[in-house]
Amino acid sequence: MAAMENAEQELVDQWRDLLAVHARTVSELDRALHQHGLCASDFEVLDVLARCAASDGAGAYRVQEIAERVHLSQSALSRLIGRLEKDGLVERCMCPQDRRGVRVSLTPRGRTLHGDVLPVQRAVLGRMLVEGSGG
């Protein structure tokens, strides 16, 4: 019985360690990206869209596809996309395959900002996840 409780406690401790690393990393990302007018979630959306453009040439995702990749609710993501659109970083257009669907893509300004901020975000990840893990 004690062995099972110890194993469960180890899982709980591991989970809490993951949460702590996540919280510290997001906080550091927010701090580093703030000077560029972004937060960590903003950058994640720009990064997903930039990778989409690089992989398929079309450069646009449906909101649902972005939500699957950035781990935000669809309503939170819609608000974030609205803010990015207002800032001129993304644009929405109708999906040609499904006229009810909306696709989101980077604007030239969004692509430039993503390229400028990418090294900042990757440096924070390296510092927090590689150097910070002791490995």
Backbone as CSV, one residue per row, in Angstrom:
resi,resn,N_x,N_y,N_z,CA_x,CA_y,CA_z,C_x,C_y,C_z
1,MET,0.816,-1.190,0.000,0.000,0.000,0.000,0.866,1.264,0.000
2,ALA,1.912,1.266,0.833,2.806,2.422,0.901,3.526,2.628,-0.423
3,ALA,3.884,1.534,-1.102,4.574,1.648,-2.399,3.660,2.305,-3.427
4,MET,2.367,1.949,-3.387,1.410,2.544,-4.324,1.236,4.032,-4.029
5,GLU,1.145,4.380,-2.758,1.017,5.792,-2.385,2.258,6.575,-2.786
6,ASN,3.432,5.975,-2.626,4.673,6.639,-3.044,4.693,6.851,-4.551
7,ALA,4.260,5.836,-5.296,4.228,5.954,-6.758,3.250,7.050,-7.183
8,GLU,2.092,7.089,-6.533,1.120,8.134,-6.852,1.669,9.510,-6.516
9,GLN,2.335,9.628,-5.382,2.895,10.918,-4.993,3.982,11.357,-5.969
10,GLU,4.764,10.395,-6.463,5.786,10.728,-7.463,5.131,11.277,-8.732
11,LEU,4.010,10.677,-9.144,3.284,11.187,-10.314,2.772,12.604,-10.069
12,VAL,2.202,12.820,-8.887,1.692,14.151,-8.542,2.836,15.160,-8.525
13,ASP,3.965,14.784,-7.937,5.125,15.676,-7.896,5.635,15.977,-9.299
14,GLN,5.681,14.952,-10.151,6.123,15.151,-11.535,5.174,16.106,-12.263
15,TRP,3.870,15.915,-12.081,2.871,16.788,-12.686,3.065,18.229,-12.240
16,ARG,3.251,18.427,-10.955,3.420,19.783,-10.432,4.720,20.413,-10.919
17,ASP,5.752,19.596,-11.081,6.999,20.106,-11.655,6.778,20.582,-13.091
18,LEU,6.019,19.805,-13.871,5.702,20.211,-15.252,4.936,21.526,-15.268
19,LEU,3.944,21.635,-14.390,3.169,22.873,-14.322,4.054,24.062,-13.960
20,ALA,4.983,23.854,-13.032,5.874,24.941,-12.617,6.777,25.370,-13.764
21,VAL,7.331,24.413,-14.498,8.186,24.742,-15.651,7.371,25.495,-16.695
22,HIS,6.153,25.036,-16.946,5.289,25.704,-17.911,5.016,27.148,-17.474
23,ALA,4.636,27.329,-16.225,4.310,28.676,-15.730,5.519,29.601,-15.808
24,ARG,6.684,29.119,-15.399,7.899,29.950,-15.464,8.257,30.286,-16.907
25,THR,8.107,29.318,-17.798,8.462,29.538,-19.204,7.511,30.526,-19.862
26,VAL,6.209,30.367,-19.635,5.229,31.305,-20.213,5.472,32.707,-19.671
27,SER,5.746,32.809,-18.390,6.017,34.118,-17.787,7.242,34.768,-18.433
28,GLU,8.293,34.003,-18.624,9.507,34.532,-19.248,9.260,34.897,-20.712
29,LEU,8.483,34.072,-21.420,8.136,34.391,-22.807,7.335,35.690,-22.870
30,ASP,6.346,35.823,-21.996,5.545,37.047,-21.981,6.431,38.267,-21.744
31,ARG,7.359,38.151,-20.807,8.256,39.270,-20.502,9.120,39.625,-21.708
32,ALA,9.699,38.624,-22.347,10.593,38.862,-23.478,9.846,39.375,-24.712
33,LEU,8.631,38.885,-24.915,7.877,39.261,-26.115,7.124,40.578,-25.950
34,HIS,6.931,41.004,-24.711,6.172,42.234,-24.437,6.762,43.438,-25.169
35,GLN,8.072,43.515,-25.225,8.703,44.662,-25.897,8.417,44.681,-27.396
36,HIS,7.912,43.562,-27.931,7.538,43.490,-29.343,6.024,43.584,-29.526
37,GLY,5.317,43.858,-28.423,3.869,43.998,-28.487,3.118,42.677,-28.514
38,LEU,3.768,41.605,-28.103,3.161,40.277,-28.139,3.186,39.620,-26.771
39,CYS,2.347,38.607,-26.608,2.459,37.700,-25.469,2.738,36.312,-26.045
40,ALA,2.958,35.349,-25.168,3.320,34.001,-25.613,2.250,33.403,-26.535
41,SER,0.981,33.583,-26.208,-0.092,33.027,-27.045,-0.146,33.696,-28.412
42,ASP,0.084,35.008,-28.452,0.136,35.712,-29.743,1.203,35.086,-30.624
43,PHE,2.396,34.917,-30.038,3.496,34.369,-30.821,3.173,32.961,-31.301
44,GLU,2.547,32.140,-30.460,2.219,30.771,-30.861,1.348,30.767,-32.110
45,VAL,0.366,31.665,-32.163,-0.498,31.738,-33.342,0.314,32.167,-34.564
46,LEU,1.149,33.194,-34.404,1.984,33.627,-35.530,2.903,32.497,-35.988
47,ASP,3.463,31.761,-35.043,4.388,30.671,-35.369,3.672,29.541,-36.101
48,VAL,2.476,29.182,-35.648,1.699,28.146,-36.330,1.400,28.578,-37.764
49,LEU,0.989,29.835,-37.936,0.675,30.317,-39.282,1.920,30.394,-40.160
50,ALA,3.042,30.779,-39.596,4.291,30.839,-40.370,4.707,29.447,-40.820
51,ARG,4.560,28.465,-39.953,4.923,27.082,-40.308,3.958,26.528,-41.348
52,CYS,2.702,26.907,-41.258,1.707,26.491,-42.247,2.097,27.026,-43.616
53,ALA,2.484,28.294,-43.665,2.877,28.915,-44.932,4.095,28.217,-45.513
54,ALA,5.035,27.842,-44.646,6.255,27.193,-45.111,5.980,25.768,-45.591
55,SER,5.021,25.077,-44.968,4.810,23.669,-45.293,3.912,23.444,-46.501
56,ASP,2.874,24.242,-46.647,1.946,23.954,-47.746,1.835,25.073,-48.777
57,GLY,2.513,26.175,-48.541,2.473,27.273,-49.496,1.207,28.109,-49.419
58,ALA,0.115,27.525,-48.916,-1.147,28.264,-48.829,-1.089,29.272,-47.690
59,GLY,-0.505,28.871,-46.585,-0.287,29.796,-45.480,-1.505,30.163,-44.675
60,ALA,-2.564,29.380,-44.765,-3.775,29.707,-44.003,-4.313,28.456,-43.336
61,TYR,-4.820,28.651,-42.130,-5.468,27.584,-41.373,-6.860,28.031,-40.986
62,ARG,-7.738,27.069,-40.840,-9.032,27.350,-40.238,-8.804,27.565,-38.742
63,VAL,-9.692,28.328,-38.116,-9.562,28.628,-36.691,-9.494,27.332,-35.877
64,GLN,-10.293,26.343,-36.243,-10.290,25.073,-35.521,-8.921,24.403,-35.596
65,GLU,-8.267,24.488,-36.744,-6.939,23.878,-36.906,-5.902,24.584,-36.039
66,ILE,-6.007,25.894,-35.933,-5.092,26.643,-35.072,-5.339,26.263,-33.612
67,ALA,-6.614,26.172,-33.222,-6.965,25.834,-31.834,-6.356,24.499,-31.419
68,GLU,-6.313,23.540,-32.316,-5.728,22.234,-32.015,-4.230,22.333,-31.742
69,ARG,-3.585,23.331,-32.302,-2.127,23.449,-32.192,-1.672,24.368,-31.058
70,VAL,-2.515,25.307,-30.638,-2.085,26.275,-29.619,-2.745,26.069,-28.263
71,HIS,-3.618,25.097,-28.162,-4.214,24.725,-26.877,-4.961,25.880,-26.212
72,LEU,-5.749,26.588,-27.013,-6.658,27.611,-26.503,-8.066,27.199,-26.893
73,SER,-9.042,27.635,-26.127,-10.423,27.383,-26.532,-10.684,28.160,-27.816
74,GLN,-11.674,27.721,-28.561,-11.977,28.400,-29.810,-12.411,29.846,-29.570
75,SER,-13.134,30.103,-28.477,-13.564,31.478,-28.210,-12.375,32.358,-27.821
76,ALA,-11.460,31.840,-26.985,-10.268,32.615,-26.617,-9.408,32.872,-27.849
77,LEU,-9.286,31.856,-28.694,-8.496,32.009,-29.914,-9.141,33.026,-30.855
78,SER,-10.455,33.013,-30.958,-11.131,33.993,-31.826,-10.872,35.413,-31.358
79,ARG,-10.892,35.638,-30.042,-10.579,36.975,-29.513,-9.130,37.349,-29.816
80,LEU,-8.220,36.401,-29.620,-6.799,36.657,-29.892,-6.599,36.988,-31.371
81,ILE,-7.226,36.216,-32.253,-7.106,36.474,-33.691,-7.682,37.845,-34.029
82,GLY,-8.781,38.212,-33.397,-9.358,39.540,-33.622,-8.383,40.643,-33.260
83,ARG,-7.671,40.459,-32.151,-6.681,41.454,-31.724,-5.502,41.494,-32.701
84,LEU,-5.022,40.311,-33.114,-3.919,40.266,-34.082,-4.334,40.878,-35.416
85,GLU,-5.588,40.667,-35.798,-6.094,41.250,-37.041,-6.156,42.775,-36.922
86,LYS,-6.633,43.265,-35.791,-6.698,44.705,-35.554,-5.303,45.329,-35.617
87,ASP,-4.287,44.583,-35.135,-2.900,45.055,-35.164,-2.240,44.878,-36.534
88,GLY,-2.979,44.317,-37.495,-2.457,44.163,-38.851,-1.489,42.999,-39.021
89,LEU,-1.546,42.015,-38.120,-0.596,40.894,-38.172,-1.169,39.662,-38.866
90,VAL,-2.485,39.505,-38.830,-3.141,38.386,-39.514,-4.346,38.926,-40.258
91,GLU,-4.839,38.114,-41.183,-6.071,38.464,-41.884,-6.938,37.226,-41.998
92,ARG,-8.222,37.472,-41.985,-9.191,36.389,-42.132,-9.777,36.455,-43.534
93,CYS,-10.043,35.282,-44.091,-10.714,35.218,-45.389,-11.625,34.001,-45.391
94,MET,-12.572,34.001,-46.286,-13.497,32.877,-46.381,-12.766,31.655,-46.932
95,CYS,-13.124,30.510,-46.409,-12.547,29.242,-46.862,-13.191,28.873,-48.199
96,PRO,-12.397,28.683,-49.258,-12.992,28.387,-50.567,-13.735,27.042,-50.605
97,GLN,-13.298,26.064,-49.781,-13.946,24.753,-49.782,-15.247,24.758,-48.982
98,ASP,-15.331,25.616,-47.980,-16.510,25.667,-47.113,-16.795,27.130,-46.831
99,ARG,-17.792,27.666,-47.488,-18.029,29.112,-47.412,-18.411,29.578,-46.013
100,ARG,-18.759,28.648,-45.118,-19.046,29.029,-43.736,-17.754,29.150,-42.930
101,GLY,-16.696,28.500,-43.414,-15.423,28.475,-42.693,-14.603,29.721,-42.944
102,VAL,-13.799,30.067,-41.962,-12.902,31.217,-42.069,-11.475,30.704,-41.937
103,ARG,-10.610,31.199,-42.816,-9.199,30.841,-42.755,-8.422,32.073,-42.306
104,VAL,-7.331,31.825,-41.590,-6.504,32.899,-41.043,-5.108,32.741,-41.615
105,SER,-4.509,33.851,-42.024,-3.137,33.825,-42.531,-2.376,35.048,-42.038
106,LEU,-1.068,34.959,-42.110,-0.214,36.088,-41.741,-0.278,37.168,-42.813
107,THR,-0.220,38.391,-42.388,-0.027,39.499,-43.319,1.486,39.668,-43.502
108,PRO,1.919,40.460,-44.471,3.354,40.718,-44.575,3.938,41.287,-43.275
109,ARG,3.182,42.166,-42.619,3.646,42.723,-41.346,3.780,41.622,-40.286
110,GLY,2.815,40.701,-40.243,2.871,39.590,-39.297,4.041,38.670,-39.585
111,ARG,4.310,38.421,-40.854,5.436,37.563,-41.246,6.763,38.206,-40.830
112,THR,6.873,39.509,-41.024,8.097,40.225,-40.639,8.289,40.190,-39.129
113,LEU,7.215,40.488,-38.380,7.314,40.472,-36.922,7.671,39.077,-36.430
114,HIS,7.036,38.062,-36.992,7.369,36.684,-36.595,8.848,36.416,-36.810
115,GLY,9.371,36.783,-37.965,10.804,36.567,-38.241,11.702,37.317,-37.281
116,ASP,11.300,38.529,-36.910,12.098,39.327,-35.969,12.083,38.736,-34.564
117,VAL,10.946,38.178,-34.160,10.761,37.722,-32.782,11.119,36.246,-32.604
118,LEU,11.160,35.492,-33.679,11.472,34.061,-33.593,12.745,33.774,-32.789
119,PRO,13.861,34.472,-33.041,15.067,34.183,-32.252,14.891,34.493,-30.763
120,VAL,14.086,35.484,-30.443,13.829,35.830,-29.035,13.095,34.679,-28.361
121,GLN,12.045,34.194,-29.010,11.248,33.113,-28.438,12.079,31.842,-28.301
122,ARG,12.859,31.522,-29.335,13.670,30.295,-29.286,14.755,30.401,-28.209
123,ALA,15.308,31.588,-28.008,16.321,31.773,-26.966,15.712,31.555,-25.581
124,VAL,14.498,32.063,-25.371,13.836,31.851,-24.086,13.570,30.364,-23.877
125,LEU,13.084,29.682,-24.909,12.843,28.246,-24.772,14.129,27.505,-24.447
126,GLY,15.197,27.855,-25.124,16.480,27.212,-24.845,16.933,27.440,-23.418
127,ARG,16.803,28.667,-22.980,17.240,29.012,-21.616,16.378,28.312,-20.572
128,MET,15.082,28.288,-20.779,14.171,27.758,-19.768,14.058,26.226,-19.808
129,LEU,14.116,25.645,-20.994,13.839,24.220,-21.121,15.097,23.364,-21.268
130,VAL,16.127,23.900,-21.864,17.351,23.119,-22.033,18.319,23.428,-20.897
131,GLU,18.703,24.690,-20.799,19.637,25.060,-19.733,18.999,24.898,-18.366
132,GLY,17.732,25.252,-18.253,17.033,25.177,-16.973,16.792,23.766,-16.487
133,SER,16.847,22.772,-17.422,16.588,21.395,-17.010,17.844,20.692,-16.552
134,GLY,18.974,21.381,-16.684,20.228,20.754,-16.274,20.766,19.805,-17.312
135,GLY,20.129,19.777,-18.516,20.611,18.837,-19.530,20.958,19.487,-20.721
